[in-house]
Amino acid sequence: MFIISDNFNELRKYISLWKQKKYRVGFIPTMGNLHSGHLRLIEQIKKRDVDKTIVSIFVNPRQFGPNEDYTNYPRTLEDDIKKLRDLDVDLLFCPDKDLMYPIQNAGELKIDNKILMNDLCGSNRVGHFNGVLLVVNKLFNLLQPNIVIFGQKDYQQYLIIKNMVENLFMPIELILSPIIREIDGLAMSSRNKYLNKNEREKAPKLNKSLITIKDKILQHPDKFHSILENQISELEKDGFFIDYFELRHKNNLSIVENFNYENKKYILLIAAKIGNTRLIDNIIL
Ligand code: AMP
């Protein structure tokens, strides 16, 4: 049976029943407009030791800045429901914003991590990760999942949530799932829909740059700063506006002073605008 719920009473009824039966619950939080990247997360979690799978669809207003695309963000609930039904998801939770942010709760809690949350995407999108942590907390409390899966595409988001789960002793196992790409290498994203034909043709250059730079850095580790600077100039000539293109330590995203290659210790991350669309991507070294 596929349950679609947009209210707490119904939701709590199922969650408490499943808890009584000692079912293990897997959870995939999304903002909807589901593509193959999202669907792969669902397939992956179903391979784990879970009895029930929950997906949430909620375009979270708190993680969008005032000049960002909250209003335009693609909302395709009917199509999404069909896809979830085909994948045998047990429950879709799709609340509206007044349910998640009741007006009487005006003074909201803020969870912070100054180091991780103000850097990279957090420095360009002020308050973004506070909004992410707030909604993820609410969803974790409501749904009480045992396992939650996140995509590597939003690697900083994954690390920030992992840090919160560990610090607050939440009894939740987190899984990171690889980036799913279009055939030409572009990381799948709901925001790819904003790209016009010309921008769409250029967009895979972000992924190609990551691959090229990874190879070059491995060949000339002492020159990684200049390698990155040159590639940023190339992309800017191509019409990209680069928010950041950086080599960081993979475990905590701290800045790399000296590159000393040990397998899978580093990550290259990029965020760039093409036209009005902001895209992110990364690759592990
Ligand atoms: P969103 O709907 O964009 O908030 O994404 C929901 C989840 O899907 C997040 O954990 C994302 O990291 C993940 N996700 C989005 N796009 C991809 C992708 N191309 N590959 C893997 N995971 C993805």
Residues whose N, C-alpha, C, O or C-beta is under 5 A from the ligand:
A	BS01	AMP	P29 T30 M31 G32 G37 H38 I149 F150 G151 Q152 K153 D154 S177 P178 I179 I180 A187 M188 S189
